Amino acid sequence: MTQKHPTALSVNLNKIALIRNSREGNFPDVIEHAKICIQAGADGITVHPRPDQRHIRPSDVTALAALVNPMPSVEFNIEGNPFAEPIGDFPGFLELVEQAKPDQCTLVPDNNQQLTSDHGFDLKQSGEQLKPIIKRLQDKGIRVSLFMDPDPEQIALAKEVGADRIELYTGPYAAAYPEQGQAFRDQLEQHKAAALCAAELGLGLNAGHDLNLDNLPAYREIKDLLEVSIGHALTVDALHQGIIPAVKAYKAICQG
């Protein structure tokens, strides 16, 4: 088995915001939940603002930046569609990121109609469009990660367009995990190969989507995994055991 090493846990707060948005007012408070997660050991906070503001709002991004950016040991990660344009009081994704100045921006190829992110970039199609966007963000001192499938050819293109890191899309891995069959083993090997490719290219490695307390330990076999971003499953676990124990449980796996 590959030697494990610490992996940063970034807690995605989208589902906290989704619950809040189902009623008037500010309950639950996204900022207070960020504070609780950080106090419980989270290494970072992630949000994915969308133009329809179904969960995270621009005001949340501003408030979270004010909270997290002064903390040297905690990272703020904003993920989303780099091509999302201004609509209503949504200023546009890149404009929002530049205002917030997070430690990391994870660019994701989703559109306004998607329920959730469900595939990585095809850089043969969008690479040239992304090049100036990546440089624009890096010139602001923001590390740029691209949401990618575990495809070495595409990962090589991520290096070519100037990304600092990639975030491997773990949805199919998570879907295959419960059966513990060949599909699961194939997925894990694909991700290990993708991680090796990233390391050889000098790309940092993140991962996320549908990772949970059951499937995360096996995924942690992957070498050089710098960060996982987890929101939906952690929020569900928090319903059962409380948010502090849930964060601590994920943190324990990431550090074990």
JODAHU-V270951 format. One record per residue. RES is the residue in three letters. D_CENTER is the distance of its C-alpha to the mean C-alpha in Angstrom with 1 decimal. Layout:
# JODAHU-V270951
RES;D_CENTER
RES;D_CENTER
This chain:
# JODAHU-V270951
MET;25.9
THR;23.6
GLN;23.6
LYS;20.6
HIS;19.3
PRO;17.0
THR;13.2
ALA;11.3
LEU;9.8
SER;7.3
VAL;8.4
ASN;7.2
LEU;10.6
ASN;10.9
LYS;13.5
ILE;15.4
ALA;15.9
LEU;16.9
ILE;19.5
ARG;20.8
ASN;21.2
SER;23.5
ARG;26.2
GLU;27.7
GLY;26.9
ASN;24.1
PHE;23.9
PRO;21.5
ASP;20.7
VAL;17.0
ILE;18.0
GLU;20.1
HIS;17.4
ALA;15.2
LYS;18.3
ILE;18.9
CYS;15.6
ILE;16.2
GLN;19.8
ALA;18.9
GLY;17.1
ALA;13.4
ASP;12.5
GLY;10.0
ILE;9.1
THR;6.2
VAL;7.8
HIS;8.1
PRO;11.9
ARG;14.1
PRO;17.7
ASP;19.1
GLN;17.6
ARG;17.4
HIS;15.3
ILE;14.0
ARG;16.9
PRO;17.6
SER;19.6
ASP;16.7
VAL;14.8
THR;18.1
ALA;18.8
LEU;15.5
ALA;16.1
ALA;19.6
LEU;18.6
VAL;15.9
ASN;17.0
PRO;20.4
MET;19.0
PRO;19.1
SER;17.5
VAL;14.4
GLU;11.6
PHE;10.3
ASN;7.1
ILE;7.8
GLU;6.3
GLY;9.2
ASN;12.4
PRO;14.3
PHE;17.5
ALA;17.4
GLU;20.7
PRO;22.3
ILE;23.6
GLY;25.4
ASP;23.9
PHE;20.5
PRO;21.1
GLY;19.0
PHE;15.4
LEU;16.4
GLU;19.0
LEU;16.8
VAL;14.5
GLU;17.8
GLN;19.2
ALA;16.5
LYS;16.2
PRO;12.9
ASP;12.5
GLN;9.7
CYS;9.0
THR;6.7
LEU;9.3
VAL;9.3
PRO;12.8
ASP;13.2
ASN;16.3
ASN;17.7
GLN;19.2
GLN;16.3
LEU;15.7
THR;12.1
SER;10.3
ASP;12.6
HIS;13.1
GLY;12.3
PHE;14.3
ASP;18.1
LEU;18.8
LYS;22.5
GLN;22.3
SER;19.9
GLY;20.0
GLU;22.8
GLN;21.3
LEU;18.2
LYS;20.2
PRO;21.6
ILE;18.3
ILE;16.7
LYS;19.9
ARG;20.1
LEU;16.8
GLN;17.8
ASP;21.2
LYS;19.8
GLY;18.5
ILE;14.8
ARG;13.0
VAL;11.6
SER;9.1
LEU;9.8
PHE;8.3
MET;11.3
ASP;13.6
PRO;15.4
ASP;18.2
PRO;19.9
GLU;21.7
GLN;18.6
ILE;16.9
ALA;20.2
LEU;20.0
ALA;16.6
LYS;18.7
GLU;21.5
VAL;19.7
GLY;18.7
ALA;14.9
ASP;14.3
ARG;11.5
ILE;10.1
GLU;7.1
LEU;9.3
TYR;9.3
THR;10.8
GLY;12.4
PRO;15.8
TYR;15.7
ALA;15.2
ALA;17.9
ALA;20.2
TYR;19.9
PRO;22.4
GLU;25.3
GLN;25.0
GLY;26.8
GLN;26.9
ALA;24.0
PHE;21.8
ARG;23.4
ASP;23.0
GLN;19.3
LEU;18.9
GLU;21.3
GLN;19.5
HIS;16.2
LYS;18.5
ALA;20.3
ALA;17.2
ALA;16.2
LEU;19.9
CYS;19.9
ALA;17.0
ALA;18.9
GLU;22.1
LEU;20.9
GLY;19.5
LEU;15.9
GLY;13.3
LEU;11.2
ASN;7.7
ALA;7.0
GLY;5.6
HIS;7.7
ASP;10.9
LEU;11.0
ASN;13.7
LEU;16.6
ASP;18.6
ASN;16.6
LEU;14.5
PRO;17.8
ALA;18.7
TYR;15.4
ARG;15.9
GLU;19.0
ILE;17.0
LYS;18.2
ASP;16.3
LEU;12.9
LEU;11.7
GLU;8.4
VAL;6.8
SER;4.3
ILE;7.1
GLY;8.8
HIS;11.5
ALA;13.2
LEU;13.2
THR;14.8
VAL;17.3
ASP;18.2
ALA;18.8
LEU;21.3
HIS;23.3
GLN;23.1
GLY;22.0
ILE;18.8
ILE;20.0
PRO;21.0
ALA;17.8
VAL;15.7
LYS;18.4
ALA;18.4
TYR;14.8
LYS;15.5
ALA;18.7
ILE;17.2
CYS;14.8
GLN;18.0
GLY;20.5
